[in-house]
Amino acid sequence: MSATAPGAAPAAPAAKKRRAALDPKYADNRGVWVLVEHERGQVHPVSWELMGQGRKLADALEVELTAILIAPPGEVTQGFCREAFAYGADRCRLVADPLLADYRNQPYTHALTELVRSHKPEILLLGATTQGRDLAGSVATTLETGLTADCTRLEVDLEGRTLLSSRPTFGGSLMCTIVNHKTRPQMATVRPRVMPMPEHREGREGPVEVSALGLTEDQIATKLVEFIPDQDRNQPQLAFADFIVAGGRGLGSADNFAQLTALARTIGAEVGASRAAVHAGWAEPERQVGQSGKTVRPKLYIAAGISGAVQHRVGMEGSDLVLAINTDPLAPIFQIANYGLVGNALELLPALERAFQKKLAQLRAARQAAATERPAKTGEGDSTHA
Ligand SMILES: Cc1cc2nc3c(=O)[nH]c(=O)nc-3n(C[C@H](O)[C@H](O)[C@H](O)COP(=O)(O)OP(=O)(O)OC[C@H]3O[C@@H](n4cnc5c(N)ncnc54)[C@H](O)[C@@H]3O)c2cc1C
C-alpha cells in the first residue's frame, strides 16, 4: 500500500522492491470482468459506470471486457446483456436460473465463484452498493483473493498486470493505492457516481455464454418470504441529481439553511449538506455529501457556507461546475471551485435565486415567442404555396 495527499496522482506502488510473486497457479488469468447488478428488473447505473472504467483497463491490458450477469432467464435479462454490449462489453457471461430472480448471497456467491474458477479473470469489479459490498466480500473470501473496497480510482501497472486501486484512508486525509501481487482475480468495489457514464453505442453486439447455477432451492439456506418496498423511496436522489445546492455550517441556523430550498426549487436542484450541517440537524443524513455521505456528480454544485474539508470534497469533486460562496477568501473550497463568490451566503443566495428567476422567465418568454411564431410562419408558407 502507498499513500498520497487527496487529489494528488496515486503514488507508484512503494512495494515494488519487495513485491510478492504471483502464485504460478494464476499465471494464465486474463480478462476484466464487471458484475452487472440488477434488482427488480433494473440495472444499477454503477454497473455501467464500471463498464466504462473496465473498458479502459481491458484496453490497457489488451484483453476482453466481460459483463457478468447472474439473473433469471428471460427477455429482461437478455435486455441487460444488450445494454452491457452497448456500454462497452465484448462478451457476456450469464448464469441463468429462476432461483436467481432476487439477490441472495449464497446462490450469487456460488454462481460468481464457479464462473471465476472456470474462466479465470485477472480483474473483477463490482459496485460498492449494498448488494455489491455483500457479494464482493463473500466471493473474495471464498476465492481467497484480495478485495479493495470503495475505490475512487482504478489504474493498471502493465509491468505486473496489477490493478492499482486507490481509495481514501485515515479518515480521508490520505489517498492510498492498494495492489495485490499474489492472487487473482484482483477485486475492487467502486461507489456509484465516482466514475463517469460511458458512451452508449446502440447496436454493439457480442457473444452471450449461458451457464447453469447448479443449485436447487433446498440447497439454499435463505428464503425470500416477501418483498417490502422501501418506505422512503421518495427520499432525495442526490447521487443522480444534475443540480445540487448544498449548505454548510456557515449558514448558521436551520432557518437560514431553508433558504437553499428556495434556490433549489427555482433551478430544479436537490439540496445537499456538509456533515456539520447534518450534525446540526438542519438536513437529513441522506443529504450529506462526502466521504461518509453520498458521492455526487452533478452538472452544477453550489456550495454555500461550506469550508471544503477534504472529506466533503471527495464526495463532490467529480461535479462538472462548482460555484462556491464563502466569507473566507482562503476557504479550501475555492481551490476546486470554477466560480467563487466571497461574501455572505445569506445575502448571496437570495440574490442568486432572483437572478435565476429573472433569467428563467426570460428564457420561458423567448421559448413561448418562438412557439407562437412557428405556426404563424407555417401558415404564411402554406398560403404562399397555395
Ligand atoms: C471520518 C470523517 C468523515 C467525514 N465525512 C464527511 C462527509 O461525508 N461530508 C462532510 O461534509 N464532512 C465530513 N467530515 C467532516 C469534515 O471534516 C468537516 O468537518 C465538515 O465538512 C465541515 O463542514 P462545513 O464546511 O459545513 O463547516 P466548517 O468547516 O465549519 O465551514 C463553514 C464555512 O462557512 C464559512 N462561512 C461562515 N459564515 C458564512 C456566511 N455567512 N456565508 C458564507 N460562508 C460562511 C466559513 O468561512 C467556513 O469556511 C468527515 C470527517 C471525518 C473525520
The ligand as a Tripos MOL2 file, in Angstrom:
@<TRIPOS>MOLECULE
LIG
   53    58     1     0     0
SMALL
NO_CHARGES

@<TRIPOS>ATOM
      1 C1        -14.0450   10.2010    9.0780 C.3       1 LIG1
      2 C2        -14.6700   11.5240    8.6910 C.ar      1 LIG1
      3 C3        -15.6550   11.5100    7.7300 C.ar      1 LIG1
      4 C4        -16.2540   12.7170    7.3640 C.ar      1 LIG1
      5 N1        -17.2010   12.6980    6.3790 N.ar      1 LIG1
      6 C5        -17.7190   13.8650    5.9500 C.ar      1 LIG1
      7 C6        -18.6640   13.8930    4.8740 C.ar      1 LIG1
      8 O1        -19.0890   12.8610    4.3450 O.2       1 LIG1
      9 N2        -19.1230   15.0950    4.4720 N.ar      1 LIG1
     10 C7        -18.7230   16.2760    5.0460 C.ar      1 LIG1
     11 O2        -19.1830   17.3370    4.6160 O.2       1 LIG1
     12 N3        -17.8470   16.2710    6.0710 N.ar      1 LIG1
     13 C8        -17.3510   15.1010    6.5510 C.ar      1 LIG1
     14 N4        -16.4900   15.1170    7.5920 N.ar      1 LIG1
     15 C9        -16.3120   16.3750    8.3420 C.3       1 LIG1
     16 C10       -15.3500   17.3400    7.6700 C.3       1 LIG1
     17 O3        -14.0420   17.0710    8.1160 O.3       1 LIG1
     18 C11       -15.7020   18.7970    8.0730 C.3       1 LIG1
     19 O4        -15.6980   18.9100    9.4690 O.3       1 LIG1
     20 C12       -17.0450   19.2700    7.5430 C.3       1 LIG1
     21 O5        -17.1370   19.0200    6.1560 O.3       1 LIG1
     22 C13       -17.1750   20.7680    7.7950 C.3       1 LIG1
     23 O6        -18.4290   21.1980    7.3950 O.3       1 LIG1
     24 P1        -18.6620   22.7020    6.9390 P.3       1 LIG1
     25 O7        -17.7800   23.0230    5.7990 O.co2     1 LIG1
     26 O8        -20.1200   22.8890    6.7900 O.co2     1 LIG1
     27 O9        -18.2500   23.5140    8.2500 O.3       1 LIG1
     28 P2        -16.9850   24.4000    8.5380 P.3       1 LIG1
     29 O10       -15.7450   23.6720    8.2680 O.co2     1 LIG1
     30 O11       -17.1980   24.9400    9.9070 O.co2     1 LIG1
     31 O12       -17.0640   25.5630    7.4730 O.3       1 LIG1
     32 C14       -18.0260   26.5790    7.4790 C.3       1 LIG1
     33 C15       -17.6180   27.5720    6.3790 C.3       1 LIG1
     34 O13       -18.6090   28.5430    6.2440 O.3       1 LIG1
     35 C16       -17.9850   29.8050    6.0110 C.3       1 LIG1
     36 N5        -18.9540   30.8220    6.4290 N.ar      1 LIG1
     37 C17       -19.2620   31.2400    7.6810 C.ar      1 LIG1
     38 N6        -20.2500   32.1380    7.6400 N.ar      1 LIG1
     39 C18       -20.6050   32.2840    6.3410 C.ar      1 LIG1
     40 C19       -21.5820   33.0490    5.6600 C.ar      1 LIG1
     41 N7        -22.4480   33.8200    6.3130 N.pl3     1 LIG1
     42 N8        -21.6400   32.9450    4.3180 N.ar      1 LIG1
     43 C20       -20.7860   32.1470    3.6260 C.ar      1 LIG1
     44 N9        -19.8540   31.3990    4.2240 N.ar      1 LIG1
     45 C21       -19.7660   31.4510    5.5610 C.ar      1 LIG1
     46 C22       -16.7320   29.7540    6.8130 C.3       1 LIG1
     47 O14       -15.7680   30.6590    6.2800 O.3       1 LIG1
     48 C23       -16.3170   28.2990    6.6300 C.3       1 LIG1
     49 O15       -15.4640   28.1590    5.5090 O.3       1 LIG1
     50 C24       -15.8690   13.9380    7.9840 C.ar      1 LIG1
     51 C25       -14.8660   13.9150    8.9460 C.ar      1 LIG1
     52 C26       -14.2770   12.7370    9.3040 C.ar      1 LIG1
     53 C27       -13.1920   12.7600   10.3310 C.3       1 LIG1
@<TRIPOS>BOND
     1     1     2 1
     2     2     3 ar
     3     2    52 ar
     4     3     4 ar
     5     4     5 ar
     6     4    50 ar
     7     5     6 ar
     8     6     7 ar
     9     6    13 1
    10     7     8 2
    11     7     9 ar
    12     9    10 ar
    13    10    11 2
    14    10    12 ar
    15    12    13 ar
    16    13    14 ar
    17    14    15 1
    18    14    50 ar
    19    15    16 1
    20    16    17 1
    21    16    18 1
    22    18    19 1
    23    18    20 1
    24    20    21 1
    25    20    22 1
    26    22    23 1
    27    23    24 1
    28    24    25 2
    29    24    26 1
    30    24    27 1
    31    27    28 1
    32    28    29 2
    33    28    30 1
    34    28    31 1
    35    31    32 1
    36    32    33 1
    37    33    34 1
    38    33    48 1
    39    34    35 1
    40    35    36 1
    41    35    46 1
    42    36    37 ar
    43    36    45 ar
    44    37    38 ar
    45    38    39 ar
    46    39    40 ar
    47    39    45 ar
    48    40    41 1
    49    40    42 ar
    50    42    43 ar
    51    43    44 ar
    52    44    45 ar
    53    46    47 1
    54    46    48 1
    55    48    49 1
    56    50    51 ar
    57    51    52 ar
    58    52    53 1
@<TRIPOS>SUBSTRUCTURE
     1 LIG1         1 GROUP 0 **** ****
